[in-house]
């Protein structure tokens, strides 16, 4: 290969693509999210930091709270999110997406800001005293913010994308019978492969049961998505994509 020609081609490509934003590669152990809300008067509240699991670039699961995270790292992440909301004068809900970086800096790096109710906060609909949607309305109306305590030791949110089943509601009887404690939320969107069309929330009675809670939430989501159950092979099968 002609290195000079390659260098020239690369220079031409960069010139054609300018302005170009390049990000440094980050070594991280998992992705986290810190959700906060703020009123115009400056009252702010944070939910516990959660663990988000991505598959093919799409949020697949959320585990609240993030398990096995050092208390000081969780506190620092919440405080960072609250400070960002204050410094930017945010009104409403904001999600701060994070990379957990053990042993580096504060133990996390900020990846992205979402100035709105966010997919990583959908678990709050059934797993928190105040959901992100109610909190968003309270915030923009400048009303006192609600409590952000969890309704159980652990909460799992499982997204489902468009699959074989075009009539999602036809699968509700089987899905709900498979897990009576599950809360199913469909978005009313047309079903298309790869399109995010709903999620399942499930509150667990014990942190030790998190793998079981994930499996059960996934079973419900699979029944709705495909019209039949497709049990996952292992509760942590997607961790490698986190």
Secondary structure, DSSP 8 states (H G I E B T S, - for coil): --HHHHHHHHHHHHHHH-S---------SEEEEEEEEE-TT--EEE---EEEEEETTEEEEEEES-TT--HHHHHHHHHHHHHHHHHTT--EEEEEEEEE-TTSTTSEEEEEEE-S--GGGTTHHHHBSS-HHHHHHHHHTT-------BSSSEEEEEEEEB-S-S-GGGGHHHHHHH-TT-EEEE------BT-EEEEEEEEES-GGGHHHHHHHHHHHHHHHHHSS----S-TTTTGGG-
